[in-house]
Amino acid sequence: MTRLDRRALFTSGAAAALLAATGASVHATPKSGGVLRLAVPRDGDVMGQVARWAVYDALTEIGPDGVVRGELAESWTSSMDARVWTFQLRKDVMFHSGRSLTSADVEASLLRAPLSEGEVLGIWCDDTHVLRLELDRPNPHLPYLLADQTHVITADGVAVDPLDQADGTGLYRVVRAKEARHFRAERQLTHYKDGHAGWFEAVEIIVIPDENTRAEALRDGFVDVAALPKPDPLRSQRSVFFYPSSHDVAFAVDETVGLPRQIGTGAILDDGRLAERWWMGADRPS
């Protein structure tokens, strides 16, 4: 097994991506503080998925219970045939650059990434915070489709990548990022989700291609969460928990990580939203 060198890790800039999770006590109350450190593989764009949900928001969000709810959209209505949809945007949303979100940003973002089901006939900004969208055919599932990461909202609809240039409305602002290597973002001082999400002071992700080295990083305290295909390297570690189970592993979590009662299964790592949903439960024992 490749040994993980502490000096190399913390002087290479790769340390920029370690995530501190929160105690595997799923019944604990979330609390603020700590750095979420995460080790992920290079394949599958796992770093990108987690990083983008830390930095960006969409109009809607699918909760871990599978229910769609508003994110940047405060509310929405549709015509009787579900072809024309009107979205009322939140008025307390700021991009990391300091500019307020407007319906023009949403329009440009939706035009950047067309819907996968049905053609959009037109998008209108009826007001600074009101957007109307007309489809070529009925689609009662539109709010669910808009929760996909493909449709995150960016300033003026610019591309979501590269991450080191990201200007989102998410809970975390990018400090540094290098594609397929490492990522660090820090919590916005104020955010419309305050008191409900975003408990970490910062989020760090490091790409470690070798699964055994990722397991070693978790075991030795370099990271707090590791994406793993099997539990074997850590099976003897009593301070590590496997999710969903030791027989069907998606990731391993140190016992200091606090997890919500329900974890999303639409994508790895709580639908990729662990940065906003998890929290630091306790310090690692020395």
Backbone as CSV, one residue per row, in Angstrom:
resi,resn,N_x,N_y,N_z,CA_x,CA_y,CA_z,C_x,C_y,C_z
1,MET,0.844,-1.185,0.000,0.000,0.000,0.000,0.881,1.236,0.000
2,THR,0.518,2.208,-0.826,1.260,3.449,-0.868,1.097,4.199,0.436
3,ARG,2.211,4.558,1.087,2.131,5.297,2.343,1.792,6.751,2.052
4,LEU,0.964,7.328,2.880,0.597,8.727,2.727,1.585,9.566,3.514
5,ASP,2.359,10.395,2.844,3.376,11.193,3.500,2.768,12.496,4.006
6,ARG,2.836,12.717,5.306,2.201,13.890,5.923,2.799,15.186,5.380
7,ARG,4.132,15.249,5.292,4.775,16.469,4.810,4.378,16.760,3.370
8,ALA,4.393,15.724,2.527,4.044,15.924,1.123,2.609,16.390,0.987
9,LEU,1.729,15.805,1.790,0.317,16.145,1.704,0.075,17.597,2.056
10,PHE,0.696,18.061,3.125,0.390,19.391,3.623,1.246,20.490,3.013
11,THR,2.226,20.149,2.175,3.014,21.186,1.527,2.775,21.226,0.030
12,SER,2.000,20.293,-0.483,1.785,20.227,-1.923,0.598,21.043,-2.376
13,GLY,-0.175,21.586,-1.443,-1.410,22.255,-1.814,-2.538,21.266,-1.865
14,ALA,-2.200,19.965,-1.892,-3.243,18.953,-1.897,-3.977,18.954,-0.578
15,ALA,-3.336,19.437,0.460,-4.012,19.494,1.755,-5.227,20.376,1.678
16,ALA,-5.305,21.118,0.584,-6.436,22.012,0.436,-7.740,21.292,0.320
17,ALA,-7.753,20.003,0.375,-9.031,19.373,0.181,-9.413,18.367,1.211
18,LEU,-9.081,18.546,2.378,-9.462,17.635,3.445,-10.741,18.147,4.068
19,LEU,-11.683,17.289,4.387,-12.957,17.733,4.925,-13.201,17.242,6.336
20,ALA,-13.666,18.079,7.213,-13.955,17.644,8.567,-15.426,17.412,8.695
21,ALA,-15.851,16.197,8.940,-17.256,15.910,9.040,-17.691,15.959,10.475
22,THR,-18.893,15.501,10.753,-19.399,15.666,12.077,-19.876,14.362,12.643
23,GLY,-19.708,14.164,13.862,-19.893,12.921,14.584,-20.937,12.009,14.060
24,ALA,-20.597,10.786,13.967,-21.511,9.815,13.429,-22.695,9.636,14.345
25,SER,-22.924,10.570,15.241,-24.129,10.533,16.068,-25.227,11.229,15.295
26,VAL,-26.099,10.434,14.699,-27.113,10.997,13.824,-28.180,11.754,14.588
27,HIS,-28.210,11.614,15.906,-29.243,12.289,16.670,-28.748,13.573,17.316
28,ALA,-27.483,13.934,17.095,-26.937,15.144,17.688,-27.517,16.377,17.006
29,THR,-27.471,17.496,17.717,-27.931,18.763,17.160,-26.798,19.402,16.376
30,PRO,-27.051,19.878,15.150,-25.984,20.513,14.373,-25.384,21.697,15.116
31,LYS,-24.081,21.880,14.942,-23.416,23.035,15.526,-22.373,23.548,14.547
32,SER,-22.073,24.823,14.668,-21.148,25.461,13.737,-19.703,25.255,14.157
33,GLY,-18.820,25.234,13.156,-17.398,25.163,13.424,-16.718,23.990,12.759
34,GLY,-15.429,24.076,12.631,-14.644,22.979,12.091,-14.478,23.034,10.587
35,VAL,-13.571,22.220,10.106,-13.277,22.111,8.679,-13.615,20.699,8.225
36,LEU,-14.445,20.585,7.226,-14.822,19.279,6.688,-13.759,18.844,5.688
37,ARG,-13.127,17.711,5.952,-12.045,17.216,5.097,-12.464,15.893,4.458
38,LEU,-12.325,15.823,3.181,-12.848,14.694,2.411,-11.817,14.193,1.412
39,ALA,-11.662,12.876,1.319,-10.794,12.250,0.319,-11.657,11.507,-0.690
40,VAL,-11.437,11.772,-1.970,-12.271,11.189,-3.021,-11.389,10.638,-4.139
41,PRO,-11.945,9.745,-4.968,-11.197,9.240,-6.125,-11.185,10.272,-7.244
42,ARG,-10.342,10.049,-8.234,-10.302,10.947,-9.384,-11.459,10.654,-10.332
43,ASP,-11.842,9.395,-10.441,-12.907,9.012,-11.362,-14.269,9.473,-10.848
44,GLY,-15.173,9.729,-11.779,-16.553,10.008,-11.417,-16.863,11.441,-11.039
45,ASP,-15.884,12.329,-11.114,-16.112,13.746,-10.803,-16.718,13.947,-9.416
46,VAL,-16.309,13.126,-8.453,-16.855,13.250,-7.099,-16.483,14.596,-6.489
47,MET,-15.223,15.014,-6.670,-14.821,16.309,-6.133,-15.669,17.426,-6.722
48,GLY,-15.879,17.377,-8.027,-16.663,18.411,-8.684,-18.090,18.470,-8.185
49,GLN,-18.713,17.306,-7.995,-20.099,17.279,-7.526,-20.244,17.915,-6.151
50,VAL,-19.370,17.529,-5.228,-19.447,18.069,-3.870,-19.093,19.553,-3.865
51,ALA,-18.049,19.923,-4.606,-17.609,21.317,-4.634,-18.670,22.228,-5.235
52,ARG,-19.286,21.803,-6.326,-20.290,22.668,-6.967,-21.495,22.896,-6.069
53,TRP,-21.931,21.864,-5.320,-23.066,22.077,-4.417,-22.674,22.929,-3.215
54,ALA,-21.396,22.993,-2.900,-20.960,23.888,-1.828,-20.982,25.342,-2.290
55,VAL,-20.703,25.558,-3.567,-20.513,26.907,-4.099,-21.766,27.473,-4.758
56,TYR,-22.571,26.611,-5.371,-23.723,27.069,-6.146,-25.043,26.599,-5.538
57,ASP,-26.111,27.262,-5.945,-27.478,26.848,-5.623,-28.255,26.686,-6.919
58,ALA,-29.375,25.981,-6.839,-30.299,25.861,-7.960,-31.624,26.514,-7.572
59,LEU,-32.549,26.574,-8.491,-33.867,27.125,-8.163,-34.559,26.284,-7.110
60,THR,-34.408,24.973,-7.230,-35.058,24.055,-6.296,-34.043,23.045,-5.774
61,GLU,-34.443,22.336,-4.744,-33.592,21.309,-4.141,-34.447,20.091,-3.806
62,ILE,-33.913,18.912,-4.046,-34.578,17.685,-3.616,-33.954,17.271,-2.293
63,GLY,-34.745,17.291,-1.241,-34.243,16.958,0.080,-33.918,15.484,0.202
64,PRO,-33.255,15.090,1.280,-32.937,13.677,1.488,-34.174,12.804,1.604
65,ASP,-35.328,13.426,1.866,-36.586,12.682,1.928,-37.237,12.535,0.565
66,GLY,-36.588,13.067,-0.480,-37.113,12.959,-1.832,-38.124,14.017,-2.199
67,VAL,-38.384,14.959,-1.304,-39.374,16.010,-1.543,-38.683,17.236,-2.129
68,VAL,-39.266,17.798,-3.182,-38.701,18.997,-3.788,-39.107,20.215,-2.973
69,ARG,-38.170,21.137,-2.801,-38.432,22.359,-2.049,-37.693,23.516,-2.710
70,GLY,-38.059,24.705,-2.356,-37.422,25.865,-2.945,-36.006,26.064,-2.440
71,GLU,-35.130,26.508,-3.328,-33.797,26.926,-2.909,-33.683,28.413,-3.267
72,LEU,-33.277,28.753,-4.469,-33.300,30.157,-4.867,-34.715,30.615,-5.190
73,ALA,-35.570,29.676,-5.542,-36.979,29.999,-5.772,-37.726,29.947,-4.449
74,GLU,-38.386,31.038,-4.115,-39.167,31.097,-2.884,-40.478,30.339,-3.036
75,SER,-41.033,30.407,-4.248,-42.285,29.707,-4.547,-42.432,29.619,-6.058
76,TRP,-43.397,28.819,-6.514,-43.660,28.713,-7.942,-45.089,28.266,-8.169
77,THR,-45.589,28.595,-9.342,-46.934,28.190,-9.764,-46.853,27.764,-11.226
78,SER,-47.866,27.021,-11.661,-47.902,26.609,-13.060,-49.307,26.781,-13.608
79,SER,-49.384,26.820,-14.925,-50.687,26.841,-15.578,-51.354,25.484,-15.392
80,MET,-52.621,25.391,-15.708,-53.364,24.146,-15.518,-52.747,22.983,-16.288
81,ASP,-52.161,23.281,-17.443,-51.583,22.203,-18.252,-50.088,21.996,-17.987
82,ALA,-49.542,22.683,-16.991,-48.134,22.533,-16.592,-47.160,22.869,-17.716
83,ARG,-47.562,23.818,-18.559,-46.662,24.278,-19.624,-46.001,25.608,-19.280
84,VAL,-46.705,26.453,-18.567,-46.166,27.767,-18.200,-45.930,27.806,-16.693
85,TRP,-44.703,28.112,-16.327,-44.313,28.122,-14.915,-43.796,29.498,-14.521
86,THR,-44.190,29.940,-13.344,-43.725,31.223,-12.819,-43.010,30.986,-11.492
87,PHE,-41.792,31.491,-11.398,-40.973,31.320,-10.196,-40.744,32.666,-9.519
88,GLN,-41.036,32.711,-8.235,-40.755,33.884,-7.415,-39.414,33.652,-6.722
89,LEU,-38.444,34.503,-6.998,-37.108,34.321,-6.443,-36.972,34.969,-5.068
90,ARG,-36.076,34.417,-4.272,-35.745,35.034,-2.995,-35.101,36.397,-3.251
91,LYS,-35.339,37.336,-2.356,-34.787,38.683,-2.514,-33.573,38.922,-1.625
92,ASP,-33.175,37.909,-0.862,-32.061,38.076,0.074,-30.835,37.277,-0.345
93,VAL,-30.670,37.078,-1.651,-29.582,36.234,-2.154,-28.503,37.091,-2.804
94,MET,-27.253,36.817,-2.421,-26.112,37.541,-2.971,-25.125,36.556,-3.591
95,PHE,-24.530,36.958,-4.705,-23.407,36.204,-5.248,-22.183,36.475,-4.383
96,HIS,-21.203,35.621,-4.466,-19.994,35.788,-3.666,-19.249,37.067,-4.030
97,SER,-19.481,37.575,-5.225,-18.862,38.832,-5.655,-19.521,40.046,-5.013
98,GLY,-20.664,39.832,-4.357,-21.344,40.923,-3.671,-22.557,41.466,-4.391
99,ARG,-22.856,40.940,-5.590,-24.012,41.418,-6.345,-25.248,40.598,-6.016
100,SER,-26.406,41.244,-6.041,-27.668,40.558,-5.752,-28.096,39.680,-6.925
101,LEU,-28.724,38.560,-6.612,-29.300,37.682,-7.631,-30.517,38.343,-8.258
102,THR,-30.642,38.236,-9.580,-31.822,38.731,-10.287,-32.356,37.648,-11.221
103,SER,-33.546,37.875,-11.714,-34.146,36.919,-12.649,-33.340,36.818,-13.935
104,ALA,-32.598,37.876,-14.293,-31.768,37.832,-15.499,-30.658,36.792,-15.358
105,ASP,-30.114,36.641,-14.151,-29.092,35.615,-13.920,-29.681,34.220,-14.090
106,VAL,-30.899,34.041,-13.593,-31.560,32.742,-13.706,-31.872,32.436,-15.167
107,GLU,-32.371,33.430,-15.883,-32.662,33.243,-17.304,-31.409,32.811,-18.063
108,ALA,-30.319,33.527,-17.860,-29.074,33.210,-18.566,-28.556,31.828,-18.187
109,SER,-28.714,31.449,-16.931,-28.235,30.142,-16.476,-29.049,29.008,-17.075
110,LEU,-30.359,29.187,-17.171,-31.206,28.143,-17.747,-30.987,28.021,-19.254
111,LEU,-30.651,29.112,-19.896,-30.340,29.052,-21.321,-28.980,28.400,-21.558
112,ARG,-28.087,28.506,-20.568,-26.762,27.889,-20.674,-26.862,26.368,-20.698
113,ALA,-27.796,25.817,-19.940,-27.940,24.363,-19.823,-29.397,23.994,-20.070
114,PRO,-29.777,23.751,-21.316,-31.170,23.445,-21.645,-31.690,22.233,-20.885
115,LEU,-32.994,22.194,-20.678,-33.619,21.072,-19.990,-33.474,19.803,-20.816
116,SER,-33.353,18.681,-20.127,-33.182,17.404,-20.815,-34.503,16.859,-21.337
117,GLU,-35.597,17.317,-20.758,-36.915,16.825,-21.168,-37.783,17.998,-21.606
118,GLY,-38.030,18.091,-22.888,-38.898,19.142,-23.392,-38.134,20.406,-23.721
119,GLU,-38.562,21.072,-24.749,-37.915,22.293,-25.196,-38.541,23.502,-24.517
120,VAL,-37.716,24.452,-24.157,-38.192,25.702,-23.580,-38.506,26.659,-24.725
121,LEU,-39.760,27.060,-24.814,-40.164,27.977,-25.876,-39.756,29.407,-25.572
122,GLY,-39.728,29.745,-24.289,-39.355,31.107,-23.941,-39.184,31.292,-22.451
123,ILE,-38.334,32.243,-22.090,-38.132,32.624,-20.695,-38.257,34.138,-20.612
124,TRP,-39.051,34.602,-19.656,-39.281,36.035,-19.498,-38.997,36.469,-18.066
125,CYS,-38.322,37.595,-17.930,-38.099,38.196,-16.614,-39.227,39.194,-16.379
126,ASP,-40.289,38.744,-15.728,-41.443,39.608,-15.499,-41.153,40.690,-14.468
127,ASP,-40.149,40.454,-13.646,-39.744,41.407,-12.612,-38.315,41.053,-12.213
128,THR,-37.701,41.882,-11.402,-36.330,41.613,-10.961,-36.208,40.264,-10.275
129,HIS,-37.300,39.827,-9.634,-37.272,38.566,-8.896,-38.418,37.641,-9.300
130,VAL,-38.916,37.802,-10.505,-39.975,36.931,-11.023,-39.576,36.444,-12.411
131,LEU,-39.621,35.124,-12.599,-39.232,34.519,-13.868,-40.367,33.645,-14.377
132,ARG,-40.682,33.774,-15.670,-41.733,32.955,-16.281,-41.104,32.118,-17.386
133,LEU,-41.482,30.847,-17.419,-40.890,29.901,-18.346,-42.001,29.124,-19.042
134,GLU,-41.924,29.033,-20.369,-42.935,28.300,-21.143,-42.287,27.116,-21.850
135,LEU,-42.898,25.938,-21.689,-42.403,24.712,-22.309,-43.188,24.385,-23.566
136,ASP,-42.618,23.545,-24.420,-43.326,23.166,-25.637,-44.377,22.096,-25.380
137,ARG,-44.319,21.483,-24.188,-45.330,20.501,-23.817,-45.424,20.437,-22.289
138,PRO,-46.517,19.922,-21.760,-46.701,19.869,-20.307,-45.599,19.066,-19.619
139,ASN,-45.185,19.558,-18.469,-44.203,18.820,-17.665,-44.420,19.156,-16.193
140,PRO,-45.237,18.367,-15.507,-45.504,18.632,-14.088,-44.295,18.387,-13.192
141,HIS,-43.228,17.804,-13.746,-42.042,17.483,-12.952,-40.940,18.537,-13.082
142,LEU,-41.246,19.665,-13.677,-40.219,20.677,-13.903,-39.459,21.070,-12.631
143,PRO,-40.127,21.307,-11.495,-39.363,21.668,-10.283,-38.325,20.617,-9.893
144,TYR,-38.615,19.340,-10.138,-37.639,18.287,-9.854,-36.456,18.365,-10.821
145,LEU,-36.742,18.621,-12.094,-35.673,18.707,-13.085,-34.736,19.869,-12.786
146,LEU,-35.281,20.971,-12.309,-34.473,22.163,-12.052,-33.585,22.018,-10.823
147,ALA,-33.789,20.955,-10.056,-32.943,20.707,-8.883,-31.645,20.007,-9.260
148,ASP,-31.509,19.609,-10.516,-30.301,18.918,-10.951,-29.116,19.883,-10.986
149,GLN,-27.928,19.371,-10.710,-26.750,20.229,-10.678,-26.460,20.879,-12.025
150,THR,-26.979,20.304,-13.086,-26.821,20.894,-14.411,-27.390,22.301,-14.459
151,HIS,-28.377,22.576,-13.607,-29.093,23.847,-13.672,-28.787,24.777,-12.505
152,VAL,-27.582,24.673,-11.937,-27.219,25.632,-10.899,-27.162,27.029,-11.507
153,ILE,-27.386,28.022,-10.667,-27.473,29.402,-11.135,-26.147,30.115,-10.908
154,THR,-25.659,30.756,-11.959,-24.405,31.501,-11.887,-24.646,32.958,-12.260
155,ALA,-23.725,33.810,-11.896,-23.827,35.228,-12.247,-23.748,35.381,-13.762
156,ASP,-24.782,35.967,-14.345,-24.866,36.180,-15.794,-24.863,34.880,-16.583
157,GLY,-25.085,33.750,-15.896,-25.168,32.479,-16.599,-23.847,31.928,-17.083
158,VAL,-22.732,32.385,-16.506,-21.421,31.904,-16.957,-21.254,30.429,-16.607
159,ALA,-20.276,29.784,-17.213,-20.028,28.364,-16.975,-19.677,28.107,-15.515
160,VAL,-20.038,26.925,-15.018,-19.782,26.589,-13.611,-18.316,26.258,-13.362
161,ASP,-17.600,25.870,-14.397,-16.180,25.554,-14.275,-15.362,26.535,-15.118
162,PRO,-14.103,26.805,-14.742,-13.354,26.182,-13.650,-13.778,26.708,-12.282
163,LEU,-13.639,25.859,-11.281,-14.106,26.197,-9.944,-13.342,27.355,-9.319
164,ASP,-12.086,27.545,-9.702,-11.321,28.630,-9.086,-11.813,30.007,-9.522
165,GLN,-12.738,30.047,-10.489,-13.327,31.307,-10.926,-14.817,31.379,-10.592
166,ALA,-15.286,30.463,-9.776,-16.717,30.364,-9.492,-17.233,31.581,-8.731
167,ASP,-18.403,32.065,-9.151,-19.106,33.143,-8.449,-20.538,32.676,-8.248
168,GLY,-20.752,31.939,-7.169,-22.063,31.361,-6.921,-22.802,32.055,-5.802
169,THR,-23.928,31.452,-5.421,-24.729,31.955,-4.299,-24.730,30.959,-3.150
170,GLY,-23.893,29.923,-3.240,-23.888,28.866,-2.239,-23.311,29.299,-0.907
171,LEU,-23.348,28.379,0.036,-22.899,28.654,1.398,-21.395,28.882,1.498
172,TYR,-20.648,28.384,0.519,-19.194,28.451,0.604,-18.589,29.152,-0.611
173,ARG,-17.593,29.989,-0.350,-16.888,30.744,-1.378,-15.528,30.095,-1.628
174,VAL,-15.190,29.891,-2.899,-13.939,29.219,-3.258,-12.733,30.055,-2.836
175,VAL,-11.801,29.406,-2.150,-10.529,30.024,-1.789,-9.450,29.583,-2.773
176,ARG,-9.430,28.303,-3.073,-8.512,27.790,-4.085,-9.052,26.461,-4.601
177,ALA,-8.711,26.166,-5.845,-9.174,24.918,-6.448,-8.299,24.583,-7.642
178,LYS,-8.041,23.307,-7.816,-7.338,22.811,-8.988,-8.042,21.549,-9.435
179,GLU,-8.454,21.548,-10.683,-9.259,20.442,-11.209,-8.589,19.094,-10.972
180,ALA,-9.408,18.155,-10.450,-8.971,16.777,-10.197,-7.811,16.687,-9.216
181,ARG,-7.599,17.741,-8.421,-6.516,17.720,-7.433,-7.028,18.080,-6.034
182,HIS,-7.444,19.320,-5.856,-7.866,19.745,-4.528,-8.790,20.959,-4.607
183,PHE,-9.460,21.219,-3.485,-10.472,22.284,-3.430,-10.609,22.754,-1.988
184,ARG,-10.711,24.054,-1.804,-11.024,24.612,-0.487,-11.982,25.782,-0.665
185,ALA,-13.020,25.794,0.155,-13.975,26.899,0.164,-14.310,27.237,1.606
186,GLU,-14.569,28.514,1.864,-14.862,28.965,3.217,-16.285,29.498,3.310
187,ARG,-16.852,29.348,4.483,-18.248,29.727,4.739,-18.444,31.228,4.553
188,GLN,-19.518,31.588,3.859,-19.918,32.979,3.769,-20.313,33.483,5.157
189,LEU,-19.963,34.714,5.480,-20.270,35.254,6.804,-21.769,35.334,7.042
190,THR,-22.510,35.689,6.011,-23.971,35.708,6.097,-24.540,35.011,4.869
191,HIS,-25.652,34.314,5.066,-26.261,33.563,3.966,-27.724,33.326,4.293
192,TYR,-28.547,33.218,3.264,-29.977,33.041,3.495,-30.312,31.702,4.151
193,LYS,-29.361,30.772,4.176,-29.591,29.485,4.844,-29.056,29.456,6.277
194,ASP,-28.623,30.588,6.789,-28.087,30.629,8.151,-29.064,30.003,9.143
195,GLY,-28.524,29.162,10.027,-29.339,28.505,11.034,-29.992,27.227,10.564
196,HIS,-29.865,26.935,9.253,-30.497,25.736,8.700,-29.503,24.822,7.983
197,ALA,-28.385,25.363,7.536,-27.409,24.578,6.774,-26.070,25.308,6.783
198,GLY,-25.036,24.585,6.354,-23.721,25.205,6.257,-23.045,25.389,7.595
199,TRP,-22.742,24.280,8.271,-22.232,24.349,9.645,-20.715,24.466,9.723
200,PHE,-20.024,24.103,8.660,-18.563,24.128,8.699,-18.014,25.525,8.443
201,GLU,-16.838,25.793,9.011,-16.130,27.030,8.710,-15.512,26.963,7.313
202,ALA,-15.150,25.769,6.906,-14.537,25.577,5.594,-14.725,24.138,5.150
203,VAL,-14.613,23.931,3.852,-14.732,22.608,3.240,-13.481,22.367,2.409
204,GLU,-12.838,21.225,2.615,-11.636,20.885,1.859,-11.786,19.485,1.263
205,ILE,-11.382,19.350,0.024,-11.470,18.069,-0.677,-10.120,17.780,-1.313
206,ILE,-9.670,16.564,-1.175,-8.432,16.148,-1.833,-8.711,14.905,-2.666
207,VAL,-8.155,14.881,-3.865,-8.280,13.713,-4.740,-7.116,12.767,-4.455
208,ILE,-7.449,11.547,-4.058,-6.459,10.486,-3.830,-6.909,9.280,-4.655
209,PRO,-6.277,9.015,-5.787,-6.747,7.951,-6.685,-6.800,6.568,-6.053
210,ASP,-5.820,6.226,-5.232,-5.734,4.877,-4.672,-6.654,4.729,-3.462
211,GLU,-7.544,3.740,-3.501,-8.520,3.569,-2.422,-7.868,3.205,-1.092
212,ASN,-6.786,2.436,-1.133,-6.099,2.074,0.104,-5.451,3.290,0.763
213,THR,-4.957,4.203,-0.062,-4.363,5.419,0.480,-5.441,6.332,1.058
214,ARG,-6.616,6.342,0.438,-7.731,7.114,1.010,-8.115,6.548,2.372
215,ALA,-8.167,5.220,2.457,-8.500,4.586,3.734,-7.447,4.909,4.789
216,GLU,-6.192,4.897,4.378,-5.104,5.220,5.298,-5.207,6.669,5.772
217,ALA,-5.583,7.565,4.865,-5.731,8.975,5.229,-6.810,9.154,6.287
218,LEU,-7.886,8.395,6.168,-8.958,8.460,7.166,-8.498,7.850,8.488
219,ARG,-7.863,6.715,8.414,-7.394,6.032,9.622,-6.423,6.890,10.421
220,ASP,-5.527,7.605,9.705,-4.474,8.371,10.370,-4.875,9.805,10.695
221,GLY,-6.120,10.168,10.413,-6.595,11.481,10.810,-6.332,12.609,9.839
222,PHE,-5.889,12.295,8.617,-5.703,13.327,7.616,-7.044,13.840,7.103
223,VAL,-8.012,12.942,6.998,-9.348,13.305,6.530,-10.378,12.697,7.469
224,ASP,-11.607,13.146,7.313,-12.694,12.676,8.168,-13.739,11.877,7.409
225,VAL,-13.721,11.998,6.089,-14.638,11.243,5.234,-13.844,10.751,4.034
226,ALA,-14.057,9.500,3.661,-13.368,8.953,2.494,-14.347,8.153,1.650
227,ALA,-14.368,8.439,0.368,-15.174,7.643,-0.555,-14.446,6.331,-0.795
228,LEU,-15.122,5.213,-0.488,-14.489,3.896,-0.585,-15.458,2.883,-1.195
229,PRO,-14.944,1.961,-2.014,-15.806,0.932,-2.599,-16.015,-0.273,-1.695
230,LYS,-15.136,-0.443,-0.701,-15.260,-1.597,0.199,-14.631,-1.250,1.547
231,PRO,-15.055,-1.924,2.605,-14.604,-1.569,3.948,-13.305,-2.233,4.392
232,ASP,-12.790,-3.176,3.605,-11.683,-4.024,4.066,-10.531,-3.279,4.742
233,PRO,-10.014,-2.176,4.166,-8.857,-1.531,4.797,-9.156,-0.947,6.177
234,LEU,-10.433,-0.733,6.485,-10.796,-0.077,7.745,-11.700,-0.925,8.629
235,ARG,-11.867,-2.177,8.272,-12.839,-3.008,8.986,-12.525,-3.116,10.482
236,SER,-11.252,-3.032,10.845,-10.877,-3.160,12.257,-10.954,-1.840,13.017
237,GLN,-11.247,-0.748,12.308,-11.305,0.566,12.947,-12.672,0.771,13.597
238,ARG,-12.726,0.733,14.896,-13.999,0.856,15.599,-14.518,2.290,15.594
239,SER,-13.653,3.243,15.246,-14.062,4.647,15.237,-14.553,5.102,13.873
240,VAL,-14.685,4.158,12.937,-15.116,4.483,11.578,-16.450,3.815,11.289
241,PHE,-17.338,4.557,10.645,-18.645,4.035,10.268,-18.744,3.975,8.748
242,PHE,-19.451,2.962,8.250,-19.600,2.782,6.810,-21.037,3.086,6.399
243,TYR,-21.165,3.787,5.262,-22.501,4.114,4.782,-22.640,3.677,3.325
244,PRO,-23.777,3.061,2.958,-24.946,2.733,3.779,-24.715,1.624,4.802
245,SER,-23.779,0.690,4.511,-23.500,-0.388,5.459,-22.128,-0.956,5.155
246,SER,-21.643,-1.836,6.016,-20.332,-2.446,5.784,-20.363,-3.434,4.624
247,HIS,-21.548,-3.774,4.146,-21.678,-4.693,3.012,-21.865,-3.947,1.695
248,ASP,-22.271,-2.696,1.778,-22.543,-1.904,0.574,-22.012,-0.497,0.830
249,VAL,-20.707,-0.327,0.690,-20.050,0.906,1.123,-19.983,1.936,-0.001
250,ALA,-20.362,3.168,0.304,-20.156,4.293,-0.595,-19.102,5.227,-0.016
251,PHE,-19.113,5.367,1.307,-18.101,6.182,1.962,-17.953,5.760,3.414
252,ALA,-16.796,6.079,3.973,-16.500,5.806,5.377,-16.374,7.134,6.105
253,VAL,-16.873,7.172,7.342,-16.945,8.418,8.099,-16.350,8.215,9.483
254,ASP,-15.513,9.141,9.909,-14.984,9.081,11.258,-16.105,9.351,12.259
255,GLU,-15.977,8.801,13.452,-17.027,8.919,14.459,-17.259,10.350,14.935
256,THR,-16.332,11.246,14.629,-16.495,12.641,15.036,-17.442,13.415,14.135
257,VAL,-17.902,12.786,13.076,-18.758,13.463,12.115,-20.223,13.341,12.506
258,GLY,-20.926,14.462,12.489,-22.356,14.454,12.774,-23.162,14.322,11.497
259,LEU,-24.030,13.340,11.448,-24.844,13.092,10.261,-26.306,13.386,10.550
260,PRO,-27.038,13.895,9.561,-28.478,14.098,9.748,-29.201,12.759,9.853
261,ARG,-30.427,12.802,10.328,-31.206,11.571,10.494,-31.446,10.863,9.167
262,GLN,-31.556,11.642,8.104,-31.822,11.063,6.789,-30.775,11.562,5.811
263,ILE,-30.207,10.660,5.028,-29.162,10.995,4.074,-29.660,10.716,2.664
264,GLY,-29.456,11.673,1.783,-29.906,11.529,0.411,-29.166,10.425,-0.318
265,THR,-29.872,9.702,-1.160,-29.286,8.574,-1.888,-29.295,8.787,-3.398
266,GLY,-29.642,9.994,-3.841,-29.679,10.261,-5.270,-28.300,10.269,-5.900
267,ALA,-27.292,10.619,-5.113,-25.903,10.621,-5.560,-25.026,10.367,-4.344
268,ILE,-23.760,10.053,-4.586,-22.849,9.751,-3.489,-22.713,10.940,-2.542
269,LEU,-22.419,10.657,-1.280,-22.156,11.678,-0.270,-23.351,12.603,-0.071
270,ASP,-24.491,11.987,0.299,-25.695,12.753,0.636,-26.118,13.655,-0.513
271,ASP,-26.283,13.056,-1.685,-26.644,13.794,-2.901,-25.591,14.831,-3.272
272,GLY,-24.366,14.635,-2.795,-23.309,15.606,-3.043,-23.414,16.851,-2.186
273,ARG,-24.368,16.863,-1.245,-24.622,18.070,-0.445,-24.141,17.935,1.003
274,LEU,-23.214,17.048,1.268,-22.759,16.890,2.647,-22.150,18.160,3.207
275,ALA,-21.580,19.023,2.367,-20.954,20.252,2.857,-21.950,21.159,3.557
276,GLU,-23.189,21.123,3.148,-24.189,21.971,3.794,-25.026,21.222,4.823
277,ARG,-25.107,19.900,4.726,-26.019,19.149,5.599,-25.348,18.541,6.833
278,TRP,-24.053,18.248,6.755,-23.372,17.610,7.877,-22.719,18.660,8.761
279,TRP,-22.203,18.235,9.907,-21.562,19.177,10.831,-20.481,18.463,11.643
280,MET,-19.658,19.240,12.318,-18.598,18.676,13.150,-19.174,18.323,14.506
281,GLY,-19.161,17.027,14.827,-19.784,16.603,16.069,-18.859,16.656,17.263
282,ALA,-17.587,16.319,17.062,-16.637,16.290,18.178,-15.227,16.291,17.628
283,ASP,-14.273,16.644,18.486,-12.871,16.603,18.092,-12.378,15.164,18.102
284,ARG,-11.437,14.867,17.230,-10.810,13.550,17.252,-10.045,13.370,18.557
285,PRO,-10.107,12.190,19.148,-9.301,11.954,20.345,-7.820,12.005,20.010
286,SER,-7.029,12.543,20.915,-5.591,12.668,20.661,-4.882,11.340,20.936
